[in-house]
Amino acid sequence: MRGNVIDLAVAVVMGTAFTAVVTSVTKGIVSPLLAVFGSTNELGLGFQLVANKPATFIAVGPIITGLIDFAMVAAVLYFVLMLPMKTLKNKFGTTKDAEPTETELLIEIRDLLAKQQGLTTDQAVELSKERANESVEA
């Protein structure tokens, strides 16, 4: 398995390369189909805000084409890259060990300090109980 940075780099390169393919498909197939719905206007699918002023034409066709581009690229990247990686990680990935609780860490620290001072674990537990009782009484 590769690291996350390599996965991201591969996804960016694949996405960029695939975007060119999707763009050519949408320009060659989708745009002409959308132009059919654009009436006899030479500007394509859209609407004119001010009559006889081509600068006020709002083109809806390129927006729809862009959305189709995005949906196709996202779907292919998900089904070609993300889904197989997730399946492989679930199948072969290692499970993460449960992190110790705060109490377990404190017990481990206590035992290490006792070992450094030459005390046994039982003596350290007894000393801890005595100090706990002293702090409660105070």
FIKOLZA-1660 file (N, C-alpha, C; in steps of 0.1 Angstrom, whole numbers, plus 5000, padded with zeros to 4 digits):
% residues 138
   i   px   py   pz ch aa at
   1 5008 4988 5000  A  M  N
   1 5000 5000 5000  A  M CA
   1 5009 5012 5000  A  M  C
   2 5005 5022 4992  A  R  N
   2 5012 5035 4992  A  R CA
   2 5007 5044 5002  A  R  C
   3 5015 5054 5005  A  G  N
   3 5011 5064 5015  A  G CA
   3 5000 5074 5009  A  G  C
   4 4994 5082 5018  A  N  N
   4 4984 5091 5014  A  N CA
   4 4988 5101 5004  A  N  C
   5 5000 5106 5005  A  V  N
   5 5005 5116 4996  A  V CA
   5 5007 5111 4982  A  V  C
   6 5011 5099 4980  A  I  N
   6 5013 5092 4967  A  I CA
   6 4999 5090 4961  A  I  C
   7 4990 5085 4970  A  D  N
   7 4976 5083 4965  A  D CA
   7 4970 5096 4959  A  D  C
   8 4972 5107 4967  A  L  N
   8 4967 5120 4962  A  L CA
   8 4974 5124 4949  A  L  C
   9 4987 5123 4948  A  A  N
   9 4994 5126 4936  A  A CA
   9 4988 5118 4924  A  A  C
  10 4987 5105 4926  A  V  N
  10 4981 5097 4915  A  V CA
  10 4967 5101 4911  A  V  C
  11 4959 5105 4921  A  A  N
  11 4945 5109 4918  A  A CA
  11 4945 5122 4911  A  A  C
  12 4954 5131 4914  A  V  N
  12 4955 5144 4907  A  V CA
  12 4959 5142 4892  A  V  C
  13 4969 5134 4890  A  V  N
  13 4974 5131 4876  A  V CA
  13 4963 5124 4868  A  V  C
  14 4957 5114 4874  A  M  N
  14 4946 5106 4867  A  M CA
  14 4934 5115 4865  A  M  C
  15 4931 5123 4874  A  G  N
  15 4919 5133 4873  A  G CA
  15 4922 5142 4861  A  G  C
  16 4934 5148 4861  A  T  N
  16 4937 5157 4850  A  T CA
  16 4937 5151 4836  A  T  C
  17 4942 5139 4835  A  A  N
  17 4942 5132 4823  A  A CA
  17 4928 5128 4819  A  A  C
  18 4921 5123 4828  A  F  N
  18 4907 5119 4825  A  F CA
  18 4898 5131 4822  A  F  C
  19 4901 5143 4828  A  T  N
  19 4893 5155 4825  A  T CA
  19 4894 5158 4810  A  T  C
  20 4905 5157 4804  A  A  N
  20 4907 5160 4790  A  A CA
  20 4898 5151 4782  A  A  C
  21 4897 5138 4785  A  V  N
  21 4889 5129 4778  A  V CA
  21 4874 5132 4780  A  V  C
  22 4870 5135 4792  A  V  N
  22 4856 5139 4795  A  V CA
  22 4852 5152 4788  A  V  C
  23 4861 5161 4788  A  T  N
  23 4858 5174 4781  A  T CA
  23 4856 5172 4766  A  T  C
  24 4864 5164 4760  A  S  N
  24 4862 5161 4745  A  S CA
  24 4849 5154 4743  A  S  C
  25 4845 5145 4752  A  V  N
  25 4833 5138 4750  A  V CA
  25 4821 5148 4751  A  V  C
  26 4821 5156 4761  A  T  N
  26 4810 5165 4763  A  T CA
  26 4810 5176 4752  A  T  C
  27 4821 5181 4747  A  K  N
  27 4821 5190 4736  A  K CA
  27 4816 5184 4723  A  K  C
  28 4820 5171 4721  A  G  N
  28 4816 5164 4709  A  G CA
  28 4802 5159 4709  A  G  C
  29 4797 5155 4720  A  I  N
  29 4784 5148 4721  A  I CA
  29 4774 5156 4728  A  I  C
  30 4777 5161 4740  A  V  N
  30 4767 5167 4749  A  V CA
  30 4764 5181 4744  A  V  C
  31 4774 5189 4740  A  S  N
  31 4771 5203 4736  A  S CA
  31 4762 5203 4723  A  S  C
  32 4764 5195 4713  A  P  N
  32 4755 5195 4702  A  P CA
  32 4741 5190 4705  A  P  C
  33 4740 5181 4715  A  L  N
  33 4726 5177 4719  A  L CA
  33 4719 5188 4727  A  L  C
  34 4727 5196 4735  A  L  N
  34 4721 5207 4741  A  L CA
  34 4717 5219 4732  A  L  C
  35 4725 5220 4721  A  A  N
  35 4722 5230 4711  A  A CA
  35 4709 5227 4704  A  A  C
  36 4705 5215 4703  A  V  N
  36 4692 5211 4697  A  V CA
  36 4681 5218 4705  A  V  C
  37 4682 5218 4718  A  F  N
  37 4672 5224 4726  A  F CA
  37 4672 5239 4727  A  F  C
  38 4682 5245 4721  A  G  N
  38 4685 5260 4721  A  G CA
  38 4677 5267 4711  A  G  C
  39 4667 5262 4705  A  S  N
  39 4659 5268 4694  A  S CA
  39 4668 5272 4682  A  S  C
  40 4664 5282 4675  A  T  N
  40 4672 5286 4663  A  T CA
  40 4683 5296 4666  A  T  C
  41 4685 5299 4678  A  N  N
  41 4695 5309 4682  A  N CA
  41 4709 5303 4680  A  N  C
  42 4717 5311 4673  A  E  N
  42 4731 5306 4670  A  E CA
  42 4740 5305 4682  A  E  C
  43 4736 5312 4693  A  L  N
  43 4744 5312 4705  A  L CA
  43 4742 5299 4714  A  L  C
  44 4732 5291 4711  A  G  N
  44 4730 5278 4718  A  G CA
  44 4719 5279 4728  A  G  C
  45 4720 5270 4738  A  L  N
  45 4710 5269 4748  A  L CA
  45 4712 5280 4758  A  L  C
  46 4702 5288 4760  A  G  N
  46 4702 5299 4769  A  G CA
  46 4691 5309 4767  A  G  C
  47 4693 5321 4773  A  F  N
  47 4682 5331 4770  A  F CA
  47 4688 5345 4770  A  F  C
  48 4681 5354 4763  A  Q  N
  48 4686 5367 4760  A  Q CA
  48 4679 5377 4771  A  Q  C
  49 4688 5385 4778  A  L  N
  49 4682 5394 4787  A  L CA
  49 4676 5407 4780  A  L  C
  50 4684 5412 4771  A  V  N
  50 4679 5423 4763  A  V CA
  50 4679 5419 4748  A  V  C
  51 4667 5422 4742  A  A  N
  51 4666 5417 4728  A  A CA
  51 4676 5425 4719  A  A  C
  52 4681 5418 4709  A  N  N
  52 4690 5423 4699  A  N CA
  52 4704 5428 4705  A  N  C
  53 4707 5423 4717  A  K  N
  53 4721 5426 4723  A  K CA
  53 4727 5412 4726  A  K  C
  54 4736 5407 4717  A  P  N
  54 4742 5394 4720  A  P CA
  54 4751 5394 4733  A  P  C
  55 4755 5405 4738  A  A  N
  55 4763 5406 4750  A  A CA
  55 4755 5402 4762  A  A  C
  56 4742 5403 4761  A  T  N
  56 4734 5400 4773  A  T CA
  56 4728 5386 4773  A  T  C
  57 4734 5377 4764  A  F  N
  57 4729 5364 4763  A  F CA
  57 4735 5355 4774  A  F  C
  58 4727 5348 4782  A  I  N
  58 4731 5340 4793  A  I CA
  58 4731 5325 4787  A  I  C
  59 4743 5320 4786  A  A  N
  59 4744 5306 4780  A  A CA
  59 4742 5296 4791  A  A  C
  60 4732 5288 4790  A  V  N
  60 4730 5277 4800  A  V CA
  60 4737 5264 4796  A  V  C
  61 4739 5262 4783  A  G  N
  61 4745 5250 4778  A  G CA
  61 4759 5247 4784  A  G  C
  62 4768 5257 4784  A  P  N
  62 4781 5255 4790  A  P CA
  62 4781 5251 4805  A  P  C
  63 4771 5257 4812  A  I  N
  63 4769 5253 4826  A  I CA
  63 4765 5239 4828  A  I  C
  64 4756 5234 4820  A  I  N
  64 4751 5220 4820  A  I CA
  64 4763 5211 4816  A  I  C
  65 4770 5215 4806  A  T  N
  65 4781 5207 4801  A  T CA
  65 4792 5206 4812  A  T  C
  66 4795 5217 4819  A  G  N
  66 4804 5217 4830  A  G CA
  66 4800 5208 4841  A  G  C
  67 4787 5208 4845  A  L  N
  67 4782 5199 4855  A  L CA
  67 4783 5184 4851  A  L  C
  68 4780 5182 4838  A  I  N
  68 4782 5168 4833  A  I CA
  68 4796 5164 4834  A  I  C
  69 4805 5173 4830  A  D  N
  69 4820 5170 4831  A  D CA
  69 4823 5166 4845  A  D  C
  70 4819 5174 4854  A  F  N
  70 4823 5172 4868  A  F CA
  70 4817 5159 4873  A  F  C
  71 4805 5156 4870  A  A  N
  71 4798 5143 4875  A  A CA
  71 4806 5131 4869  A  A  C
  72 4809 5132 4856  A  M  N
  72 4816 5121 4850  A  M CA
  72 4830 5118 4856  A  M  C
  73 4838 5129 4858  A  V  N
  73 4851 5128 4864  A  V CA
  73 4850 5123 4878  A  V  C
  74 4841 5128 4886  A  A  N
  74 4839 5124 4900  A  A CA
  74 4835 5109 4901  A  A  C
  75 4826 5105 4892  A  A  N
  75 4822 5091 4893  A  A CA
  75 4833 5082 4889  A  A  C
  76 4840 5085 4878  A  V  N
  76 4851 5076 4874  A  V CA
  76 4862 5076 4885  A  V  C
  77 4866 5087 4890  A  L  N
  77 4876 5087 4900  A  L CA
  77 4872 5079 4913  A  L  C
  78 4859 5080 4916  A  Y  N
  78 4854 5073 4928  A  Y CA
  78 4855 5058 4925  A  Y  C
  79 4849 5054 4914  A  F  N
  79 4848 5039 4911  A  F CA
  79 4861 5033 4907  A  F  C
  80 4870 5041 4901  A  V  N
  80 4883 5035 4896  A  V CA
  80 4894 5036 4907  A  V  C
  81 4894 5047 4915  A  L  N
  81 4905 5049 4925  A  L CA
  81 4901 5046 4939  A  L  C
  82 4890 5053 4943  A  M  N
  82 4887 5053 4957  A  M CA
  82 4880 5040 4962  A  M  C
  83 4871 5035 4955  A  L  N
  83 4864 5023 4959  A  L CA
  83 4874 5011 4959  A  L  C
  84 4882 5008 4949  A  P  N
  84 4892 4997 4950  A  P CA
  84 4902 4999 4962  A  P  C
  85 4906 5012 4964  A  M  N
  85 4916 5014 4975  A  M CA
  85 4909 5011 4989  A  M  C
  86 4897 5015 4990  A  K  N
  86 4889 5013 5003  A  K CA
  86 4888 4998 5005  A  K  C
  87 4885 4991 4994  A  T  N
  87 4883 4976 4995  A  T CA
  87 4896 4969 4999  A  T  C
  88 4907 4974 4992  A  L  N
  88 4920 4968 4996  A  L CA
  88 4924 4971 5010  A  L  C
  89 4922 4983 5015  A  K  N
  89 4925 4987 5029  A  K CA
  89 4917 4978 5038  A  K  C
  90 4904 4977 5035  A  N  N
  90 4896 4968 5044  A  N CA
  90 4900 4954 5044  A  N  C
  91 4905 4949 5033  A  K  N
  91 4908 4935 5032  A  K CA
  91 4922 4932 5037  A  K  C
  92 4932 4941 5034  A  F  N
  92 4945 4938 5038  A  F CA
  92 4951 4948 5049  A  F  C
  93 4944 4958 5052  A  G  N
  93 4948 4968 5061  A  G CA
  93 4950 4963 5075  A  G  C
  94 4959 4969 5083  A  T  N
  94 4961 4965 5096  A  T CA
  94 4952 4972 5105  A  T  C
  95 4947 4966 5116  A  T  N
  95 4939 4972 5125  A  T CA
  95 4947 4980 5135  A  T  C
  96 4942 4992 5138  A  K  N
  96 4950 5000 5148  A  K CA
  96 4947 4995 5162  A  K  C
  97 4958 4994 5169  A  D  N
  97 4957 4990 5183  A  D CA
  97 4949 5001 5191  A  D  C
  98 4941 4996 5201  A  A  N
  98 4934 5006 5209  A  A CA
  98 4944 5014 5217  A  A  C
  99 4942 5027 5218  A  E  N
  99 4950 5035 5226  A  E CA
  99 4947 5033 5241  A  E  C
 100 4958 5033 5249  A  P  N
 100 4956 5031 5263  A  P CA
 100 4948 5043 5269  A  P  C
 101 4940 5040 5280  A  T  N
 101 4932 5050 5287  A  T CA
 101 4942 5058 5295  A  T  C
 102 4936 5069 5300  A  E  N
 102 4944 5078 5309  A  E CA
 102 4949 5071 5322  A  E  C
 103 4940 5063 5327  A  T  N
 103 4943 5055 5339  A  T CA
 103 4954 5045 5337  A  T  C
 104 4954 5038 5325  A  E  N
 104 4964 5029 5322  A  E CA
 104 4978 5036 5320  A  E  C
 105 4978 5047 5314  A  L  N
 105 4990 5055 5313  A  L CA
 105 4996 5059 5326  A  L  C
 106 4987 5064 5335  A  L  N
 106 4992 5068 5348  A  L CA
 106 4997 5056 5356  A  L  C
 107 4991 5044 5355  A  I  N
 107 4996 5032 5362  A  I CA
 107 5010 5029 5356  A  I  C
 108 5011 5030 5343  A  E  N
 108 5024 5027 5337  A  E CA
 108 5035 5036 5342  A  E  C
 109 5031 5049 5343  A  I  N
 109 5041 5059 5347  A  I CA
 109 5045 5056 5362  A  I  C
 110 5035 5053 5370  A  R  N
 110 5037 5050 5384  A  R CA
 110 5047 5038 5385  A  R  C
 111 5044 5028 5378  A  D  N
 111 5053 5016 5378  A  D CA
 111 5067 5019 5374  A  D  C
 112 5069 5027 5363  A  L  N
 112 5082 5031 5359  A  L CA
 112 5090 5039 5369  A  L  C
 113 5083 5048 5376  A  L  N
 113 5089 5056 5386  A  L CA
 113 5093 5047 5398  A  L  C
 114 5084 5038 5401  A  A  N
 114 5087 5029 5412  A  A CA
 114 5099 5020 5409  A  A  C
 115 5100 5016 5397  A  K  N
 115 5112 5008 5393  A  K CA
 115 5125 5016 5393  A  K  C
 116 5124 5029 5390  A  Q  N
 116 5136 5037 5390  A  Q CA
 116 5140 5040 5405  A  Q  C
 117 5131 5040 5414  A  Q  N
 117 5134 5042 5428  A  Q CA
 117 5137 5029 5436  A  Q  C
 118 5136 5018 5429  A  G  N
 118 5140 5005 5435  A  G CA
 118 5128 4999 5442  A  G  C
 119 5116 5003 5440  A  L  N
 119 5104 4998 5447  A  L CA
 119 5098 4987 5438  A  L  C
 120 5091 4978 5445  A  T  N
 120 5083 4968 5438  A  T CA
 120 5070 4974 5434  A  T  C
 121 5063 4967 5425  A  T  N
 121 5050 4972 5421  A  T CA
 121 5040 4973 5433  A  T  C
 122 5040 4963 5441  A  D  N
 122 5032 4963 5453  A  D CA
 122 5035 4974 5462  A  D  C
 123 5048 4977 5464  A  Q  N
 123 5051 4989 5473  A  Q CA
 123 5046 5002 5467  A  Q  C
 124 5047 5003 5453  A  A  N
 124 5043 5015 5447  A  A CA
 124 5028 5017 5448  A  A  C
 125 5020 5006 5447  A  V  N
 125 5006 5006 5448  A  V CA
 125 5002 5011 5462  A  V  C
 126 5009 5005 5472  A  E  N
 126 5007 5009 5486  A  E CA
 126 5010 5024 5489  A  E  C
 127 5021 5028 5483  A  L  N
 127 5025 5042 5485  A  L CA
 127 5014 5051 5478  A  L  C
 128 5009 5047 5467  A  S  N
 128 4999 5055 5460  A  S CA
 128 4986 5056 5468  A  S  C
 129 4982 5045 5474  A  K  N
 129 4970 5045 5482  A  K CA
 129 4972 5054 5494  A  K  C
 130 4984 5054 5501  A  E  N
 130 4987 5062 5512  A  E CA
 130 4986 5077 5508  A  E  C
 131 4992 5081 5497  A  R  N
 131 4992 5095 5493  A  R CA
 131 4978 5099 5489  A  R  C
 132 4970 5090 5483  A  A  N
 132 4956 5093 5480  A  A CA
 132 4948 5096 5492  A  A  C
 133 4950 5087 5503  A  N  N
 133 4943 5089 5515  A  N CA
 133 4947 5102 5522  A  N  C
 134 4960 5106 5522  A  E  N
 134 4964 5118 5527  A  E CA
 134 4958 5130 5521  A  E  C
 135 4956 5130 5507  A  S  N
 135 4951 5141 5500  A  S CA
 135 4936 5142 5503  A  S  C
 136 4929 5131 5505  A  V  N
 136 4915 5131 5508  A  V CA
 136 4912 5137 5522  A  V  C
 137 4921 5133 5532  A  E  N
 137 4920 5138 5545  A  E CA
 137 4923 5153 5546  A  E  C
 138 4931 5158 5538  A  A  N
 138 4935 5172 5539  A  A CA
 138 4925 5182 5534  A  A  C
% end
